[in-house]
């Protein structure tokens, strides 16, 4: 199953790689193929100091943690996604969270599901008829 990972999942994995999110990312290779938008790199860079503040570890160690997590995720270039998918993603994200448009577009283009910890996004997309979106506990159940 193809799964697009959004940035809050990667943040959580960096903050606690031994938790359920880390378990799914690092030990689900036979069940899931993980992807994300290259936009994630921008977000990780933007919030790197916040990660440092939360973890109290060095910038170098944050970089290593990011690299370890991203080894399990194939990043998809924005240019590789058709304008049709971008438009559909924008329609879905418009009144929910426009910052998630790249992840939604990536999922649509790959015919993949989305994995997020954002309850507002899950609720908003499901209300619009997009049901290929999972919270961590739901994805864990699927893996079983």
C-alpha positions, 0 to 999 in steps of 0.5 A: 500500500502506498502511503504519503507521510505528512510533516507532523508524522516526521516531526513525531518520529524525530521527537520519539523514534521508539514510539508507534510512529517510529515503529510504523516508519521503520518496520513496515516495509513489507506492508507500506511504501512511504512517500512524501512531497519534497515540500517536507524538506522546506518545512523541516528546515523551517521548523528545525530550531523548534525541533531543537528546542523540543529535543534539546539536542544539537542541530547536527543530531537533528540533521542525522535524525531527519536523514534516518527518518527520510531514508524510509520515505521517497520524496516526490518533486512538485514538478512531477505532479500534474496540474490537474492533481494540484487543482483537486488537492487545492479544492480539498485543502482550501478551507481545511489547511492549504499548507497540506496541499502538496501532500494531498496532491502527492497522494492523489498523483500516486493513488496513495493514502495519507498518514497524518496526525492532524485531526482537523485535516482527517475530519475535513478531508473525510467530510469532503469525501476523501477517505484515503487518510489515516491517523497513526492508530488506524494505519497501525490497525491496517498493518495488522 
